[in-house]
Amino acid sequence: YITLCREVHVVDKAANSEDTVSKEARTCAMKANMDAAQAIELDPTFGKAYYRRGCAVLGMAPSASRSKEAIYWLETALSGRASGGKDGIVLPNAMRHEVSNLLDYAKQRLDVMTEVAIPDPDACKQQ
């Protein structure tokens, strides 16, 4: 599931769309999310499960709430240490860079989802 989640955001030039995701890929992302949730439930100290859940959430249909959720899971994963963090989460040092990169992507995606058009004061008319 995780492999498909990583391939979810593919530009489909034939459909001339910015971000087309197949139904199969989104289904796999949902299954990956459920698998990661179960892994967290079975072992709350397993840092990779938090990372995988963040990946899976980003693989679902884009929205601001999913971006926020992914940020939460990825930050939780990063709170772990190789020997166990203050909350007991264990995340191998080799994964820290990858988790950080995905966290940056999730934050960028949240910014895009929540961007608001700021009106030009010169173009505004007083009523």
Secondary structure, 3 states (H helix, E strand, C coil): CHHHHHCCCECCCCCCCCCECCHHHHHHHHHHHHHHHHHHHHCCCEHHHHHHHHHHHHHCCCCHHHHHHHHHHHHHHHCCECCCCCCCCECCHHHHHHHHHHHHHHHHHHHHHHCCCCCCCCCCCCC
